[in-house]
Structure formats: structure tokens, C-alpha cells
Amino acid sequence: MAEADETEKPHYHGHRARLRARFLESGGAGIPDYEILELILFGVFRNGDVKPLAKALIAECGSLGAVLSAPAERLAKVPGCGEAVIAALKVTREAGLRLLKEDAMQRPAISNWQALLDYCRAALQHEGIEQFRILFLDRKNQIIADEAQQRGTVDHTPVYPREVVKRA
């Protein structure tokens, strides 16, 4: 009878525990994007196999970063991706951006060009429209604020110097 119970278990039985353990052991190194998405989705779906949804999201958007940055409307087109999934993905993206921003704000932005580029790349690389952003620095060249001054189209953003100076 015990053998019958074992054969009836789904193929993904124990997958969550194994994936969590692999992630914690490796610190995330070598874990594919779809498995990172699975780990995020574990918080939304208490039970069941989330691998098909994670792979569908990657297939729709192209990469983990693109999934996290995709508009809610695009994510909602993927079967199984409801409001809770979209919220979890958006919270994950926001947490990452805040981490990068905090890291950039704790170091001189100008003297550490790579940290500034990493922050800007993370904040802007998956945006569907161009933005003109203003980084406000203190006299130690640390970021005080980062604001999107203007938003444009896919390939054009109008910039009005008067508005930039007024905001500064």
C-alpha cells in the first residue's frame, strides 16, 4: 500500500524544498531565471507546480528582468498570471530598485561611475518609453534624489531647460 502512495505523488513532489535548498547553498549563483521566478511564485501559490507559469512568463517577456519590468497588462495575458502574481513581480522589482538606489546613494555617485551606471541601467533598461531623469547630488557628489522629469515616446523625449532649472 505504501508503494501505491509513493507512485501517486506528483512529479514535482519535493521540488520546492530542493529548489530552496539549492538557492540557499549557492546564494543564487547558477540558478536559471525561470527558477528564480519559481521561488518568487512560491509565495503566491501555496501548492502546485509553478514551473510552467515561470517558463511562460520568460517566454512571453524574454528574460527575468523583462518579466519584472513588464507592464501589468502584458503580464496579465499569460494564463495563470493574475493580480497576486503581478503584485509579487512588481514588489520584487521595486525591492531590487530600492537596493540599487540605496547602494548608489551610500557612495559618491560621480567618483563611482560604475555604481551610477548600474543603478541607471536597472531603473531604465526595460522602460518602454524614453525618460529624461535628473539626479540631484549634494556637494559630496552623493545622490539626494532621482526624478523622472520628462517622459516621451519610444524614441523621443522633450526636454525644457526652464523646467529642469525650476525643479533644481
URMOGI-V799134 format. One record per residue. N is the residue number from 0. PHI is phi in whole degrees, 0 to 359 (* if undefined). Layout:
N,PHI
N,PHI
This chain:
0,*
1,296
2,295
3,294
4,296
5,293
6,285
7,274
8,292
9,296
10,299
11,267
12,303
13,86
14,299
15,300
16,296
17,295
18,294
19,301
20,297
21,299
22,296
23,294
24,291
25,268
26,70
27,98
28,293
29,81
30,276
31,295
32,306
33,294
34,284
35,297
36,298
37,303
38,300
39,294
40,289
41,303
42,289
43,269
44,252
45,295
46,223
47,99
48,268
49,259
50,301
51,300
52,293
53,299
54,292
55,295
56,295
57,296
58,296
59,291
60,257
61,108
62,199
63,299
64,300
65,292
66,296
67,295
68,261
69,295
70,297
71,304
72,298
73,290
74,297
75,296
76,288
77,280
78,302
79,94
80,261
81,259
82,299
83,294
84,294
85,300
86,298
87,298
88,292
89,291
90,295
91,297
92,297
93,298
94,298
95,296
96,296
97,294
98,298
99,296
100,296
101,298
102,298
103,292
104,284
105,273
106,237
107,300
108,290
109,284
110,283
111,240
112,301
113,296
114,296
115,295
116,298
117,299
118,297
119,297
120,298
121,295
122,286
123,242
124,298
125,253
126,289
127,278
128,230
129,286
130,226
131,254
132,253
133,243
134,257
135,269
136,243
137,271
138,289
139,266
140,63
141,260
142,289
143,268
144,207
145,227
146,232
147,277
148,284
149,224
150,238
151,236
152,248
153,298
154,225
155,205
156,224
157,286
158,234
159,246
160,307
161,301
162,291
163,294
164,295
165,300
166,291
167,295
